[in-house]
Amino acid sequence: MRKIVVILFISSIWLVTSVGSAGQEEEQTIMVEKFGQNLQKIFKIQKKIERIHPFLKKLYPVAIVEGDLFYVFDLDPSKRRYVLAKMAKPAMIVPEGIRAAFPLDFYENKMACVVSGDVFDDLSGYVMIFHEFVHCAQADCCEHKLKSGLSVAQQAQAANDYMWELNFPFPYEDSDFSEIYSLFLAAASEGEADKVLRCRTFLREVLNTPDYEYMVWEEWKEGFARLIENRIKKKLELEENHGGIDPPYNRVTFYEGGARYISILFEKDNSLEKDIEALFFRMLR
């Protein structure tokens, strides 16, 4: 999955246009006609999957990037359909094929799923929308509180490093880490909880504090979203996503490692499914 959320927070300048201003009715009508039915399909899919996790019961704004404009569709008061609520032009280039979740500073800082229009091309794209909705729910729940307590995030903030979640110099190629994480992935795949916990102990010993915190942060944030994503895919009879499992390891490896580890923890304590803050601290210890 292409994660490019952080770049959009840097030096953001938006040329914001309110829906309904003169001269834009035709363009707005075109966008509503182009994506209206696609957006309504989100509700149909939600009905099929909402029992998978409580987070899936809530929908969020969807910002569709077309050309150099953001078209923000939000829920109407009935919460039964999406309506075009805002248009904005970012001052930076938005990467093609964006799949991300972040607060829109031009739209009351509401969390939103930000995508390009091709997300609606197939069912897997809709699954990615719900993946991003999970990130929106994490942010609404406890993400910022948890992040503020991490030394790795504090150091990044002090250095004005807004891209640390993407570019943190984690020692993926370190032989000790690579060997232990391979054992961890294998044990988690087989559901061998005792081996998994031993591997976690070893990882804490071989990694320094910022590295360990970063690993757990990515495992919690992206691993949880991937776990829910794959549950949705299973429900919809789609092929699951297990990208990142093969060496050489990188940040996406933590998506898969996190999903497998969280699954093990849920089996041991199912109360963690509805308390992702407690889940984070269980993973961190």
PyMOL commands that set and color helices and strands:
alter all, ss='L'
color gray80, all
select helices_A, chain A and resi 6-9+25-49+54-57+117-121+123-141+143-148+151-158+164-167+175-189+193-206+209-235+251-268+270-274+276-284
alter helices_A, ss='H'
color red, helices_A
select strands_A, chain A and resi 14-18+62-66+69-75+82-90+99-104+110-116
alter strands_A, ss='S'
color yellow, strands_A
deselect
rebuild
show_as cartoon
